[in-house]
Amino acid sequence: MKRAILVIFAVLLASGVLFAGGRRDSGGLTIKQGVLMVGMEIGYPPMEYFGPDGRTPVGFDVEMSKALASKMGLTVEFVDTAWDGIFSAVNTSKFDCIISSVTINPARLAAHNFSKPYIQNTLAIVVPKASTRRVRSPQDLAGLRVAYQDETTSDYYMGELASGGLKFTTYEYDKVMYCFDELRLNRVDAIMTDLLVAYEYVSQADSPFEIVWQGGEEEFGICMRKGNNALTEAINKALDELFNDGTMLRISREIFGMDLVSAVR
């Protein structure tokens, strides 16, 4: 009897019928059957952040993820993940993909699969409206206290400026909202961040901030584990459908009040 049970167990394990921690080990399209698990650092308005109740994710990437999963015949599950661990998490199949304002760049393309781009972005410098410091370009950040989110394009860009000889004091934070908190309290002089994020803060009623520079065009894509070609193809197909039927344009207008997606197509 024991031998028979062991044989059955081995057959089930080999066939991928058994589950571990609720996750399939069958090599299927997604980790959980019928579910698209999305890794997301939920703290990056207006792309992904918690709504007024403090529990419900909202924002552009959130709405796009829901629409994408629906096109694929799946439900969506968001996995809130710190940015500094999000890429290793997708590589170890903690979730199926990252939809969290991920810039497509050569280093990431070498280490991961990416979808087609879904939105364009640039970097921006934000300062207080009441600032007495004249900042109109990255070179004007010399000698200033500059905040940005760690391990982001802003971080890499500021690193390049420092390597080129520009001297400034760095203030790195694990969430971009902390940068704006510090700027509001005059603990830093300027922020380097994504233009999409900067718009969210400067467009608010009675905002104390203004954008003084933008540049460095980039594109966001959906990031997956390297070699996960089946999921990449399925996501690209669903993305094409979202662009073709006007869903992406609708979401862009609802979140940003303008079309920020059509340029990538």
C-alpha positions as CSV (number, residue, x, y, z in Angstrom):
1,M,0.0,0.0,0.0
2,K,2.8,2.5,0.9
3,R,4.6,1.7,-2.3
4,A,1.4,2.2,-4.3
5,I,0.9,5.6,-2.6
6,L,4.5,6.6,-3.4
7,V,4.0,5.7,-7.0
8,I,0.8,7.7,-7.3
9,F,2.5,10.7,-5.6
10,A,5.5,10.5,-8.1
11,V,3.2,10.4,-11.1
12,L,1.1,13.4,-9.9
13,L,4.3,15.3,-9.1
14,A,5.8,14.6,-12.5
15,S,2.6,15.6,-14.3
16,G,2.3,18.9,-12.5
17,V,-1.1,18.1,-11.0
18,L,0.2,18.8,-7.5
19,F,0.4,22.4,-6.2
20,A,2.8,24.2,-3.9
21,G,1.5,27.1,-1.9
22,G,-1.4,27.4,-4.3
23,R,0.8,27.7,-7.3
24,R,0.9,25.5,-10.4
25,D,4.1,23.8,-11.4
26,S,2.8,22.8,-14.8
27,G,4.6,25.2,-17.1
28,G,1.3,26.8,-17.9
29,L,0.8,30.3,-19.2
30,T,0.3,31.8,-15.7
31,I,1.4,30.7,-12.2
32,K,-2.2,30.4,-10.9
33,Q,-4.7,28.9,-13.3
34,G,-7.0,31.6,-14.5
35,V,-5.2,34.4,-12.8
36,L,-2.7,37.0,-14.0
37,M,-0.5,37.8,-11.0
38,V,0.9,41.3,-11.4
39,G,3.9,42.6,-9.4
40,M,3.5,46.3,-8.6
41,E,5.1,48.8,-6.3
42,I,1.8,50.5,-5.2
43,G,3.1,53.9,-4.3
44,Y,3.8,55.7,-7.6
45,P,0.9,58.1,-8.4
46,P,-0.8,58.4,-10.9
47,M,0.4,55.1,-12.2
48,E,-0.2,52.9,-9.2
49,Y,-1.2,53.9,-5.7
50,F,-3.8,53.1,-3.0
51,G,-7.1,54.9,-3.2
52,P,-8.9,56.9,-0.5
53,D,-9.6,53.7,1.5
54,G,-5.9,52.9,1.8
55,R,-6.4,49.4,0.5
56,T,-7.7,49.5,-3.1
57,P,-5.0,49.9,-5.9
58,V,-5.9,52.6,-8.4
59,G,-4.1,54.4,-11.2
60,F,-3.2,53.9,-14.9
61,D,-1.2,50.7,-14.6
62,V,-3.9,49.2,-12.3
63,E,-6.7,49.9,-14.9
64,M,-4.6,48.7,-17.7
65,S,-3.8,45.5,-15.8
66,K,-7.5,44.8,-15.3
67,A,-8.2,45.4,-19.0
68,L,-5.3,43.3,-20.1
69,A,-6.2,40.3,-17.9
70,S,-9.8,40.5,-19.2
71,K,-8.6,40.4,-22.8
72,M,-6.6,37.3,-21.8
73,G,-9.7,35.7,-20.2
74,L,-8.1,35.9,-16.8
75,T,-8.7,37.7,-13.5
76,V,-6.0,39.9,-12.0
77,E,-4.2,39.7,-8.7
78,F,-1.9,42.5,-7.6
79,V,1.1,41.7,-5.5
80,D,2.4,44.8,-3.8
81,T,6.2,44.5,-3.9
82,A,9.1,46.9,-2.9
83,W,10.9,48.2,-5.9
84,D,14.3,47.1,-4.8
85,G,13.1,43.4,-4.9
86,I,10.6,43.5,-7.7
87,F,12.9,42.2,-10.5
88,S,14.3,39.3,-8.5
89,A,10.7,38.4,-7.5
90,V,9.5,38.0,-11.1
91,N,12.6,36.0,-11.9
92,T,11.7,33.5,-9.1
93,S,8.0,33.4,-10.2
94,K,6.5,35.2,-7.3
95,F,4.2,36.7,-9.9
96,D,3.7,36.5,-13.7
97,C,4.8,40.0,-14.7
98,I,5.6,43.5,-13.5
99,I,3.3,46.2,-14.5
100,S,4.7,49.1,-12.5
101,S,6.1,51.9,-14.7
102,V,9.1,49.8,-15.8
103,T,11.3,51.7,-18.3
104,I,12.6,49.5,-21.1
105,N,16.4,49.8,-21.3
106,P,19.2,47.6,-22.6
107,A,20.2,46.2,-19.3
108,R,16.7,45.1,-18.4
109,L,16.1,43.7,-21.9
110,A,19.2,41.5,-21.5
111,A,17.9,40.2,-18.2
112,H,14.1,39.9,-18.8
113,N,11.4,39.6,-21.4
114,F,9.4,42.7,-22.2
115,S,6.1,43.5,-23.9
116,K,5.8,46.1,-26.6
117,P,5.8,49.6,-25.0
118,Y,2.5,50.9,-23.8
119,I,3.2,54.6,-22.9
120,Q,5.9,57.2,-23.3
121,N,7.5,59.1,-20.5
122,T,10.3,61.6,-19.9
123,L,12.2,62.7,-16.8
124,A,11.4,65.9,-15.1
125,I,12.8,68.3,-12.4
126,V,10.4,69.6,-9.9
127,V,11.1,72.5,-7.5
128,P,8.9,74.5,-5.1
129,K,7.2,77.5,-6.8
130,A,8.6,79.7,-4.1
131,S,12.2,78.5,-4.7
132,T,14.7,81.3,-5.1
133,R,17.1,78.9,-6.8
134,R,17.2,79.2,-10.6
135,V,16.9,75.7,-11.9
136,R,16.2,75.3,-15.6
137,S,18.4,72.3,-16.5
138,P,20.1,69.3,-14.9
139,Q,23.3,71.3,-14.7
140,D,21.6,73.8,-12.5
141,L,21.3,71.1,-9.8
142,A,24.9,71.6,-8.9
143,G,25.3,72.2,-5.2
144,L,21.7,71.4,-4.4
145,R,19.9,68.7,-2.4
146,V,18.3,66.4,-5.0
147,A,15.7,63.7,-4.2
148,Y,14.8,60.7,-6.3
149,Q,13.5,57.2,-6.0
150,D,16.2,54.6,-5.6
151,E,16.9,52.1,-8.4
152,T,14.8,54.0,-11.0
153,T,15.6,55.8,-14.2
154,S,16.0,59.0,-12.2
155,D,18.6,57.3,-10.0
156,Y,20.5,56.1,-13.0
157,Y,20.3,59.5,-14.7
158,M,21.6,61.3,-11.6
159,G,24.4,58.7,-11.4
160,E,25.4,59.6,-14.9
161,L,25.4,63.3,-14.0
162,A,27.6,62.6,-11.0
163,S,30.0,60.5,-13.1
164,G,30.2,63.5,-15.5
165,G,31.4,65.7,-12.7
166,L,28.2,67.4,-11.5
167,K,28.3,67.7,-7.7
168,F,25.1,67.6,-5.6
169,T,23.8,66.1,-2.4
170,T,21.7,62.9,-3.0
171,Y,18.6,62.0,-1.1
172,E,17.4,58.5,-2.2
173,Y,14.0,57.2,-1.1
174,D,12.2,53.9,-1.7
175,K,9.0,55.6,-2.7
176,V,8.6,58.7,-4.8
177,M,5.9,60.1,-2.6
178,Y,8.6,60.6,0.2
179,C,10.5,62.8,-2.2
180,F,7.6,65.1,-2.5
181,D,7.0,65.1,1.2
182,E,10.6,66.2,1.7
183,L,10.4,68.9,-0.9
184,R,7.2,70.2,0.7
185,L,9.1,70.4,4.1
186,N,12.1,72.2,2.4
187,R,14.4,69.3,3.3
188,V,15.5,69.0,-0.3
189,D,15.8,71.6,-3.1
190,A,14.6,69.6,-6.1
191,I,13.3,66.2,-7.3
192,M,14.2,64.2,-10.4
193,T,11.3,62.0,-11.3
194,D,9.1,60.7,-14.2
195,L,7.1,63.4,-15.9
196,L,3.9,61.4,-15.5
197,V,4.4,61.4,-11.7
198,A,5.4,65.1,-11.7
199,Y,2.1,66.0,-13.5
200,E,0.2,64.3,-10.8
201,Y,1.7,66.5,-8.1
202,V,1.9,69.9,-10.0
203,S,-1.7,69.6,-11.3
204,Q,-3.3,69.4,-7.9
205,A,-5.2,72.4,-6.7
206,D,-2.9,74.9,-4.9
207,S,0.1,72.7,-5.6
208,P,3.3,74.2,-4.2
209,F,5.4,72.6,-6.9
210,E,6.3,73.3,-10.5
211,I,8.1,71.5,-13.3
212,V,11.1,73.4,-14.6
213,W,12.7,70.9,-17.0
214,Q,11.8,67.7,-18.8
215,G,13.8,65.5,-21.1
216,G,15.3,62.0,-21.7
217,E,12.4,60.3,-23.5
218,E,11.7,56.7,-22.5
219,E,9.0,54.0,-22.8
220,F,7.3,51.8,-20.3
221,G,6.7,48.1,-20.9
222,I,5.5,45.0,-19.1
223,C,8.4,43.0,-17.6
224,M,8.5,39.1,-17.4
225,R,10.9,36.4,-16.5
226,K,13.6,35.9,-19.2
227,G,12.5,33.1,-21.6
228,N,8.8,33.3,-20.8
229,N,7.9,33.7,-24.4
230,A,4.4,32.2,-24.3
231,L,3.2,34.8,-21.8
232,T,5.1,37.6,-23.6
233,E,3.2,36.7,-26.9
234,A,-0.1,36.5,-25.1
235,I,0.4,39.9,-23.4
236,N,1.5,41.5,-26.6
237,K,-1.6,40.2,-28.4
238,A,-3.9,41.5,-25.6
239,L,-2.1,44.9,-25.6
240,D,-2.6,45.2,-29.4
241,E,-6.3,44.6,-28.9
242,L,-6.5,47.2,-26.1
243,F,-4.9,49.8,-28.4
244,N,-7.0,48.8,-31.4
245,D,-10.4,48.9,-29.6
246,G,-9.6,52.3,-28.0
247,T,-9.4,51.0,-24.4
248,M,-5.8,52.3,-23.9
249,L,-6.9,55.8,-25.1
250,R,-9.9,55.8,-22.8
251,I,-7.9,54.8,-19.8
252,S,-5.3,57.5,-20.6
253,R,-7.9,60.2,-20.9
254,E,-9.6,59.1,-17.7
255,I,-6.4,59.1,-15.6
256,F,-4.4,61.9,-17.3
257,G,-7.0,64.0,-19.0
258,M,-5.1,63.6,-22.3
259,D,-3.7,61.1,-24.8
260,L,-0.3,59.8,-23.6
261,V,-0.4,56.4,-25.2
262,S,-1.0,56.7,-29.0
263,A,2.6,58.0,-29.6
264,V,4.1,54.6,-28.9
265,R,2.1,53.0,-31.7
